[in-house]
Amino acid sequence: MTTSAYDCDLDRNAANFQPLTPITLLARAAAVFPEKTAIIHGPLRRSYAEFYARSRRLASALARHGVEPGDTVSVMLANTPAMLECHYGVPMIGAVLNTLNTRLDPPVLAFMLDHAEAKVLIVDREFSGAIRRALSLAQTKPLIIDYDDPVFEGEGEALGEIDYEALLASGDPEFAYAGPADEWDAISLNYTSGTTGDPKGVVYHHRGAYLLALGNVLTGDMGRHPVYLWTLPMFHCNGWCFTWALSVVAGVHVCLRQVRAEHMYELMAEHGVTHLCGAPIVMSTLLGASEKEKRPLKTTVRFFTAAAPPPQAVLAAMKTAGFDVTHLYGLTETYGPAAVNEWKGEWDALEPEARAAKMARQGASYVVLDALEVIDPDSMQPTPRDGETMGEVMFRGNIVMKGYLKNKRATEAAFAGGWFHSGDLGVMHPDGYIQLKDRSKDIIISGGENISSIEVEDALFKHPKVRAAAVVAAPDDKWGETPCAFVELKEGASATAEELIAFARDNLAHFKCPRRVVFGELPRTSTGKIKKFELRDRARKL
């Protein structure tokens, strides 16, 4: 390899190279717009200067309690100011933020706490019951910090000896944090749904979080000082990195504990909300609101949705209601959204059927993603761009995870051939837009939550009257998809759908349970495998 003049005496140094990290985005917002409102939560109004100072207090206090670079700080929090502060304060000291899904059951939470080796656990009072049970099952014994949100009016208990606000009061608002030594350092840990066996821990780095934050701003055309309503759980891929993206443009975080139609409309009308994200259930909730619950919107609201593409009728209804819907696609392993159905003006003139076909596609790559392809997993060659030839959707670039924590085999398999293998099957259209056709992992996406069909099947198999069960996704106007169970009973046995659903609810998180049970002989191939594709067709016709 020859050396040119551009390789001589032009080395990296502190003046021309610093690690990319989203922490700097908050520092800049606080410096440039110190008095600008950053967070709204009930009656609370917090400026960017206060947001930054409190995040530094958190970092300082955690360091005083022995949290070091590479330690895991787990949090079980709703969409609250504390959750936002954790997204900055934890990585300020090189620790790794693990946001726990508040809908999971105690055994799964216990596994995650142990696997992550959580050193600290910050718990919202609302979730104290599930966490108490999880801690009784877990081997790790983290420092427990209680968060008592004044907006929450329900029941709950303190589990630890330290209150969150008292912790922050002990911290230094001028704390001189170091930030990451390397932009490849881990910033967060997010667990997958665990389609086979235990959930996998997806590790993000500072560089990827920084870049996707910028990508969200560009893709969402967020402009300056947008107002963002937190309908998307912040525990989902760190809120698709919008927790960091808002700092790029000094936007307003409007916190929301629960997705309720009347309250959403109140907040959108009162604060002039410009953007929000969510699964199909959020659209259904907004559209299903009564006239009494609705409020006039000050401006068109940009709505970003993932999972299954919204039906044409839903998109039309959302437009009438004042929302501009954009369809995104991604996975936990890609920091959330990594593809967008970039809508082209000329498509508006298409006939309804042709327009719906365009809307059904997952789209093209985010600007901060290097490449998005449909590839034959055997040859590792791209499939023809004919909209018909099936292959596996694969990603490559800086917004792909570092890998799976403590799981070398899974990491190597996911990155085989220099691409991240999504496990999703799809086609590539001539214009470079991808479209999903199936999920090789049989994942059901209901209300934005991933549900493993295998996990639901295993729960049903435990019923003494069940001989075989197969679970597939059934379309649902409200949730996007819900689990539908096809069940073969043992000879001479009888059971009702209600009985099996109740049994499943005793063994699974409620959102994972089948909404419908169909009894009968299961269709099988000559080798005895259940024909799930046939069951999917049946479920669609139910």
Buried (B, 14 or more C-beta within 10 A) or exposed (E): EEEEEEEEEEEEEEEEEEBBBBBBBBBBBBEEBBEBBBBBBEEEEBBBBBBBBBBBBBBBBBBEBEBEBEBBBBBBBBBBBBBBBBBBBBBBBBBBBBBBBBBBBBEBBBBBBBBBBBBBBBBBBBBBBBBBBBBEBBEBEBBBBBBBBEBBEEEBEBBBEBBBEEBBEEBBBEBEBEBBEEBEBBBBBBBBBBBEEEBBBBBBBBBBBBBBBBBBBBBBEBEEBBBBBBBBBBBBBBBBBBBBBBBBBBBBBBBBBEBEBBEBBBBBBEBBBBBBBBBBBBBBBBBEBEEEBBBEBBEEBBBBBBBBBBBBEBBEBBEEBBBBBBBBBBBBBBBBBBBBBEBEEEEEEEEEEEBBBBBBBBBBBBEBBEEBBBBBBEEBEBBBBEBEEEBBBBBBBBBBBBBBBEBEEBBEEBBEEEBBBBBBBBBBBEEEBBBBBEBBBBBBBBBBBBBBBBBBBBBBEEBEBBBBBBBBBBBBBBBBBBBBBBBBBEEEEEBEBEEBBEBBBEBBBEBBBBBBBBBEEBBEEEEEEBEBEBBBEBBEEE
